Amino acid sequence: MARTGVAQRLAKLEQRHRELAAQISQVGIVVAGSVTRRYTRCTSVGCRCNADPPTPHGPYWQWTAKVNGKTVTRRLSTHEAQLYQEWIGNDRRIRSLLAQIRTVDAKAADLILKENVTS
């Protein structure tokens, strides 16, 4: 009877693993990094960015990420910034789904190992 319970729990965990994997397959483009909105000041004496109160130039959108161990920054248009924000959201979604798969698989591994020890 105990083996039947273990088999049922293992089947549920395997089903959950498949469901999570299917969700990963539905995620679109994935990009790591972050998008920020920046304002800058120039060195021109009479410019509005140096007035009192200052009105900085911008906004300018930037994407920053580590690529091959180096920080890469790229200036983006507003449209590109929206796309990057979506893609970065996809990256977060995949990371979350993968963490859930790891949790499910750890439980399955424990069940399998315990079953092998008692067999």
C-alpha positions in Angstrom: 0.0 0.0 0.0 2.8 2.4 0.8 4.3 1.9 -2.6 1.0 2.9 -4.2 1.0 6.1 -2.2 4.6 6.9 -3.3 3.8 6.1 -6.9 0.8 8.4 -6.8 2.8 11.3 -5.2 5.6 10.7 -7.7 3.1 10.8 -10.6 1.7 14.1 -9.3 5.2 15.6 -9.1 6.0 14.4 -12.6 2.8 16.0 -13.9 3.6 19.3 -12.2 7.1 19.2 -13.7 5.6 18.7 -17.2 3.1 21.6 -16.6 5.9 24.0 -15.5 8.1 22.9 -18.5 5.2 23.6 -20.8 4.9 27.1 -19.4 8.6 27.7 -20.1 8.1 26.7 -23.7 5.5 29.4 -24.1 7.7 32.3 -22.9 9.0 34.5 -25.7 12.3 36.3 -26.1 14.4 36.3 -23.0 17.0 39.0 -22.2 18.9 39.5 -18.9 19.7 42.9 -17.5 17.8 46.0 -16.6 16.3 49.1 -18.2 16.6 52.5 -16.6 15.4 56.0 -17.5 18.1 58.6 -17.2 18.4 62.4 -17.2 21.6 64.2 -17.8 23.3 67.6 -17.5 25.6 69.1 -19.9 28.5 71.5 -19.5 27.0 74.4 -21.4 26.9 77.5 -19.1 23.5 78.9 -20.3 21.7 75.6 -20.7 18.4 74.9 -19.0 20.0 71.9 -17.3 22.2 74.3 -15.3 19.5 76.8 -14.5 17.9 77.3 -11.0 15.9 75.1 -10.7 17.6 72.7 -13.2 15.8 71.0 -16.0 18.0 68.1 -17.0 18.1 66.6 -20.5 16.1 63.4 -21.1 14.6 61.1 -20.4 17.0 58.7 -22.1 16.5 54.9 -21.8 19.4 52.5 -21.2 19.7 48.8 -21.1 22.5 47.4 -18.9 23.6 43.8 -18.5 26.7 41.6 -17.9 27.9 40.1 -21.2 30.8 37.7 -20.9 31.7 39.1 -17.5 31.7 42.8 -18.7 29.0 45.4 -18.1 27.4 46.5 -21.4 25.2 49.6 -21.6 23.1 50.5 -24.7 21.0 53.6 -25.2 17.5 52.7 -26.3 14.5 54.4 -28.0 11.2 54.4 -26.1 10.0 51.5 -28.2 13.1 49.5 -27.7 12.9 50.2 -23.9 9.4 48.8 -23.9 10.5 45.6 -25.8 13.5 45.1 -23.4 11.3 45.5 -20.4 9.0 42.8 -21.8 12.0 40.5 -22.5 13.5 41.1 -19.1 10.1 40.2 -17.6 10.2 36.9 -19.6 13.6 36.3 -18.1 12.2 36.7 -14.6 9.3 34.4 -15.5 11.6 31.7 -16.7 13.8 32.0 -13.6 10.7 31.7 -11.4 9.4 28.6 -13.3 12.8 27.0 -13.1 13.0 27.5 -9.4 9.6 25.9 -9.1 10.8 22.9 -11.2 13.8 22.5 -8.9 11.5 22.4 -5.9 9.2 19.8 -7.5 12.2 17.8 -8.7 13.9 17.8 -5.3 10.7 16.3 -3.8 10.6 13.7 -6.5 14.2 12.9 -6.0 13.7 12.4 -2.3 10.7 10.1 -2.9 12.7 8.0 -5.4 15.8 7.8 -3.1 13.7 6.9 -0.1 11.8 4.2 -2.1 15.2 2.7 -3.3 16.5 2.6 0.3 13.4 0.8 1.6 13.3 -1.6 -1.4 
